[in-house]
Amino acid sequence: MVSPKVSQLQLLQQNLQNLMQQKQQLQNQVIELDSALTELKTTPQAYRIMGKVMIAAPVKELSRDLMDKKEMAEVHLRNMEKQEEKLNSKIEQLQAEVMKELKP
């Protein structure tokens, strides 16, 4: 019979794995935003995609929008890192408890 703590540990590990995937996606998004901001610094003309159409837009406006998105992504990333720390702490604690139960 599987201990409730073992089941809880498996669930926490699964949650951590999901969080890590989301964190990786967010990190990739921040990298893409950085790249776009770098490119905007070197171009005189920029475009915004609206549905299936590209529309000319002021570089400053696009830069401001991308910076806002990047800031939001970074805040979200910091929150995920805090969640990750909490989950890791819970997992370590639960692993210790399970190991104690398994020892004769």
N, C-alpha and C positions, 0 to 999 in steps of 0.2 A: 504494500500500500504506500502510495506517495503522500508524504507529509504535506500539510497545507503550506508550510513554509517553503518547501521545494517548489510547489506550484506558484506561489507568490514570487519566488526568486526567478522562475522562468518567465513570468509575466513582466517583471521589472527589466530583465535582460532584453526581452522583446521590445519593450518600450524604449529602452536605451538605443537599441539598434535602429528603430524607426526615427528617433530623434537625431541620431548621427547621420542618417540619410538626408533628413530635412536640412540639417546644418550644412552638409556638403553642398546641397543645392543652393543654399543661401550664400555660401562662400563663393560658389561659381558665379552667382548673380553679381556679387560685389566686384569680382574680378572683371566681369563683362562691363559693368558700369564704369569702372576705372579706365578700362581700355577705350570705351566710347568717349569719356571725358578727355582723355589724352588726344584722341583723334580730332575732337572738336577744336582743340587749341591750334591745330595746324591747318584748318580748312576755313576758307572765306565764306563758303555757302554750306548750309546744312538743311536736312529735310526731316520731317516728322511723318511717320506712317500712320495714316488714318484709314483703318479698314484695309482696303486693297489699293489705296492711292497714297503716293508720296507727295507731300506738300512742303514747299519751301518755308523755312521758319528761321527766325533770328537765332544766331549761334548763342548769344547770351541767354535767351529764353530757354533753349534746349539744355544748356549747361546748368542753369538753375534747376530745371526739372530733374535732370539726372543726379545732381548733387542731393536734392531732396530725397529721391528714391534711394540713393546710396546711404544717406544718413538713417533713413527708416530701416533699411536692411541691416545696417550695423547695429542699431538698437535691438532689433529682433535677434540678431546673432548673439549679442551679449546676453539677452534673456535666455536663449537656448543654452549657452554655456553655463549659466547658473543652474538651469534645469538639469543639465548633464552632471554637474558636480553633485547635486542633491541625489540624483538617481544612483550615481556611482557610490555615494556614501551609504545609501540604503542597501544597495546590492552587497557591499562589503560587510555591512552589519549582519544582513540576513545569511550570507555565506558562512560567517563565523558561527551563527546560531545553528545552522544546519550541520556544520562539521561537529559541533558539540553533541548534537543529537545522534550522529552516526557513530561516534566513538563508543565502544563498549564500556 
